[in-house]
């Protein structure tokens, strides 16, 4: 009896190893199918195909297991295969921590973003004149800051609102930046304008409304300039990450992510600042992340507490709008700081940075 039991156990071990080999062979085929589906933007889970496979399997079942048991076993195998496909997709992302554990550091005119030190972006919503831009640049320079923002191309909700000065605005930004030794951050809205902007702008901003402008993302991936990518108005974090993947997949890994609030049912603020996006993106990607407190709140009185929250939770920097006289600003007057308010804002911000260490 003993030798018969040993024989059966040996046979069982051999069958187990055969099953293992077949399961792994199946997994390799599943991975290949997953790669094809990813290229064709197909959903990984196909319930119709799963039912076809189960029907084929149970139609060949001769026992002793009942069909319901066989279905249960194979559903677990299918589930494991689906998870394998999804893991492969996540591992493939060039922006992910799995691909690159260490932080990406963006170097712009002598500063490094992403190495632990905070760097901020301030400037007018839109470039309106040389004098207006220069006043803000002077204040930015006096604070020891390096990054000056300003909109030359302004995508607006209404076609009748001020759309920016275009190339003239870029020329003003470049002139002012050179005079005050600053780096320019400005939004570009079409692939064609990228060709012009590279001569004027140090950091190309892709705004929220263009986060899924895939042709613009591809074009941005082919230039040798850092890209500041803003989260879309209603974009999930996964969609945001994949937008960055469009850029890095074309060769440009110098990407700064920017959380700028998302659209919700709340109307007390312009958007709802998703502050939890900062640690989530830090965990999922190796890219630096900034928080735009102006567009997320839309209120001057909330800029400072929102900025403090962003720094406390780990953002690499703050983005906010400053105008010499917001009351006469051609765009977004209610959310821009004047110079005295900016002075107090930055003083409290730097005090918090010291306390945070």
LINMOZI-V65551 format. One record per residue. N is the residue number from 1. SS is DSSP state (H for helix, E for strand, L for the rest). Layout:
N,SS + N,SS
This chain:
1,L + 2,H + 3,H + 4,H + 5,H + 6,H + 7,H + 8,H + 9,H + 10,H + 11,H + 12,H + 13,H + 14,H + 15,H + 16,H + 17,H + 18,H + 19,H + 20,H + 21,H + 22,H + 23,H + 24,H + 25,H + 26,H + 27,H + 28,H + 29,H + 30,H + 31,H + 32,H + 33,H + 34,H + 35,H + 36,H + 37,H + 38,H + 39,H + 40,L + 41,L + 42,L + 43,L + 44,L + 45,L + 46,L + 47,H + 48,H + 49,H + 50,H + 51,H + 52,H + 53,H + 54,H + 55,H + 56,H + 57,H + 58,H + 59,H + 60,L + 61,L + 62,L + 63,L + 64,L + 65,L + 66,L + 67,H + 68,H + 69,H + 70,H + 71,H + 72,H + 73,H + 74,H + 75,H + 76,H + 77,H + 78,H + 79,H + 80,H + 81,H + 82,H + 83,H + 84,H + 85,H + 86,H + 87,H + 88,H + 89,H + 90,H + 91,H + 92,H + 93,L + 94,L + 95,L + 96,E + 97,L + 98,L + 99,L + 100,L + 101,L + 102,L + 103,L + 104,L + 105,L + 106,E + 107,E + 108,E + 109,L + 110,L + 111,E + 112,E + 113,E + 114,L + 115,L + 116,L + 117,L + 118,L + 119,L + 120,L + 121,E + 122,E + 123,E + 124,L + 125,L + 126,E + 127,L + 128,L + 129,L + 130,H + 131,H + 132,H + 133,H + 134,H + 135,H + 136,H + 137,H + 138,H + 139,H + 140,H + 141,H + 142,H + 143,L + 144,L + 145,L + 146,L + 147,E + 148,E + 149,E + 150,L + 151,E + 152,L + 153,L + 154,L + 155,L + 156,L + 157,L + 158,L + 159,L + 160,L + 161,L + 162,L + 163,L + 164,L + 165,L + 166,L + 167,H + 168,H + 169,H + 170,H + 171,H + 172,H + 173,H + 174,H + 175,H + 176,H + 177,H + 178,H + 179,H + 180,H + 181,L + 182,L + 183,E + 184,E + 185,E + 186,E + 187,E + 188,L + 189,L + 190,L + 191,H + 192,H + 193,H + 194,H + 195,H + 196,H + 197,H + 198,L + 199,L + 200,L + 201,L + 202,L + 203,E + 204,E + 205,E + 206,E + 207,L + 208,H + 209,H + 210,H + 211,L + 212,L + 213,L + 214,H + 215,H + 216,H + 217,H + 218,H + 219,H + 220,H + 221,L + 222,L + 223,L + 224,L + 225,L + 226,E + 227,E + 228,E + 229,E + 230,E + 231,L + 232,L + 233,L + 234,L + 235,L + 236,L + 237,H + 238,H + 239,H + 240,H + 241,H + 242,H + 243,H + 244,H + 245,H + 246,H + 247,H + 248,H + 249,L + 250,L + 251,L + 252,L + 253,L + 254,L + 255,E + 256,E + 257,E + 258,E + 259,E + 260,L + 261,L + 262,E + 263,L + 264,L + 265,L + 266,L + 267,L + 268,L + 269,L + 270,L + 271,L + 272,E + 273,L + 274,L + 275,L + 276,H + 277,H + 278,H + 279,H + 280,H + 281,H + 282,H + 283,H + 284,H + 285,E + 286,L + 287,L + 288,E + 289,E + 290,E + 291,E + 292,E + 293,H + 294,H + 295,H + 296,H + 297,H + 298,L + 299,L + 300,H + 301,H + 302,H + 303,H + 304,H + 305,H + 306,H + 307,H + 308,H + 309,H + 310,H + 311,H + 312,H + 313,L + 314,L + 315,L + 316,L + 317,E + 318,E + 319,E + 320,E + 321,E + 322,E + 323,L + 324,L + 325,L + 326,H + 327,H + 328,H + 329,L + 330,L + 331,L + 332,L + 333,H + 334,H + 335,H + 336,L + 337,E + 338,L + 339,H + 340,H + 341,H + 342,H + 343,H + 344,H + 345,H + 346,H + 347,H + 348,H + 349,H + 350,H + 351,H + 352,H + 353,H + 354,H + 355,H + 356,H + 357,L
